[in-house]
Amino acid sequence: HEGLTAADVATLEMLVRTNALPRLEALSLDHNGFGAEAMQALCEELGHGTLRRLQYLVLSTNALGSEGAAALAAALGRGALPQLKSLGLGGNHIGSYGLITLAPPLRQLQLLKTLRLWDNEIGDEGVVALLANLDEKHKQLKQLQEIDLEGNRITATGCGTLIAALDGGALPKLRELDVEGNPMSEMAKEAVLAAFDRNMNIKHNINNQRSRPLAVGMFGSGVVL
């Protein structure tokens, strides 16, 4: 929902605090720009048995910054949103620090399938925090099907982390990967694409489209470089 006022956010905080939305499964708050302070207040109400059925949460373009990311990380760390399958945080300028803070609780979300982090000024350190050395025993990010990292600050170093995760079998269900608009070389992009090919075993689908900047199968899988 767009156009929320401060009063609207305060009302939402009250509804969450009083557990007035016990069956809510999807919540879209994108494009409101309500900032880190409102996010902190909202997250303080999470993790106490509220919104336990929520599966889809969109918080894109809300000027959350690293402080808002830290507030969400704290809530998730308290056990908030255990059923979460999709999280949209694009356009919030959380930076590498924000993702470093979020990475540990995100890695513990057993059902997470979609993670959208476009336009967040995330660098290589953030990618390392999220994807390096994923714990096989605890099945970290094993259900993840889509990662959107478009328009960040990822270089060849971050690509190396992505490649290691793909080649190591750490992301067995990944179907969509977007790293377009990052300052990485063409060689690094090709290396990520090759790792994606190997991981998905769908060379017959992607190789035919190597000449195109976008290799996406609407009925299958894809990678955006």
N, C-alpha and C positions, 0 to 999 in steps of 0.2 A: 504494500500500500504506500502510495506516495502522498506527500503533502501533510504529513503528521506535524502537529504543533507540540510544543513542550508539554502542554496540558494533556494532549493525547498520549504522549509517552508516559506521563505520570499516571494516567488512568490504566495503561497497560501494566505498569509496575504494580499497581494495586490489585489488578486481576490476577497477576502471577502470584503475588504475595498471599492472597486469600484462596489460592488454588481454585479459582472460578472457571478454569479452562482445562479440566482434567482429561478431556478426550481430544484436545487439539493435536492434530498431526502435522499441520503445515502452517508456517508463519513467515510472511514476506514483508519485510520492513525496508526494502531497498529504495534508494534515491530520496532520502529524507534529510541527510546531512545533519543529524541531531548531535553528533559529536561524542567525544570520549566520556564526558561527564554523565550524559544520559545513559550511555552504555554501561558505565560503572554502576549506576543506580539500578538499572534493569538486571544486571548480572548478580547483584547482591541478593536478589530474590530467587535466583536459581540455585539448584543443588540442595534443596530442602524438601524433596518429594514433589516438586511442582513441574508441570509440563513433561512428565515422564513418558508420555506417548508421542512426543514431538519427533517427527522423522525428517522434516524438511525445513531448513532455516535459511532465509536470505537476508543478508545485512549489507549488501553491496552499496557503495557510494554514500556512506554516512559519516565520512571524516572521522573515523574511529582512531586512527593513528596507533602507535605502539601501546598507548595507555588503554585504549579500548580493547585491543587484542589481549593485553595482560588481564583485563577484567574478565573476558570470556574464558581465558585459560584457567583462571582461578575457579570459575564456576564449574568448568568441565572437570577440573581436578578434584572438586568436591563430589563428583559423581553426577553432575547435571546432565540431562539429555542423553540417557543411556541408549535410547533407540534411534539416535540420529543417523540418518543415511546420506543426507546431502547438506553441505554447508557452503553458502555463497558469501565470500568476503571481498570480492573484487572492488577495486577503486577506493580503497580506504587508506592507502599509504602507510601500511603497518610496518614496512621496512623489514630488513633481516632480523632486527631485534624482536619485532612483533611475532614473526614466525618462529624464532628460536624459543620464545616464551610459550607459544601455542603448541609447538611440536610434541612435547611429551604427552599431554592429554589427548591430542588428536591421534597419536599412535595407539592409544588405548581404546579408541572407539571401535568396537568389534564389528559394527554393522556399516561403517562409513563406506559409501560407494562413490560419492562425487565430492570433489573439493575444488572450488573455484577461487583462485587467488590472483586474478589478472590485475594489472596496473597497481601494484603495491610496493614498488621500489625494493623488491626482494632481491638480494644478491646471493652469491654462492654459499655464504654461511647459512642462510636460511634453508637452502635446499639440502645442505649437509645435515642440518638439525632434523629435518623432516624425514629424509630418506636413507641416510647412511646407517648401516649396521642395524637394520630392522630385526627385531627379536623373533626368530622362528618359533620358539617355544610358546610365546604368548600371542602368536598369529597377528602381529602388528601390521595393519593396513592390508591384510590379506584379501579383503573384500573390495578394495578400491578399484573402480572401473574407469574413472575419469579424473584427470588432473589438469587444470587450466592455469598455466603460469605465463600467459601472454603478457607482453609489455612490461617486463621487469628488468633486472640488471644482472641476469645470469650470463656468465661467460663460459669458456671451455672447462673451467674447474667444476662448475655446477653441472655441466654436461657429463663430466666424468662420474659424478655421483649418480646421476640418472642412469647412465650406462651400467654402472656397477650393480645398481638395484635391479635393472631389467635382466642383465645377464646372470645375476645371482639367484633369479627366481623369487625375488622378494615381493614382486608385484604381479602375481600369476593371473589376475583377472583384469588387468588394465586393458581397456579398449580404446580410450581416447586420451591423447597427450598433446597439449598445445604449448609450444615454447616460442611461438612467433613473436617478433618484436623485441628480442633480447640481443644484447651486444656480443653475440658469439659468431665465430667464423663459419664459413660454409662447410669446412671440413668437420667442425664440431657438430653442425647440424646433420651432416650425412652420417656421422658416427652414431648419433642418437637414433636416426631413422633405421640404421642397420640393426641396432640393438632391439628396437621395437619390432622389426621384422623377425628377428630370431626368437624374441620372447613370445610373439603371437603365432608364429608359424603360418603367416598369411602372405608370403611373398608373392603368390599368384595374384593377390588383390592390390598390394601396394606398389610392386615393381612396375606394373603397367602404367602407373601414374607418377613416376619419379620426375618427369619433366615439368610437372605442375607444382606450384608453391603450396597447394593444399591437397593433401591425400586423405580424403575422408570417404568412408563407405557409409552412406546413410542407412544401409541395411546391414552393416557389419561393423568394421572397426576403422580407426584412422589415426593419423598423427598430423599435426599442423606445425610446420616449420617456417 
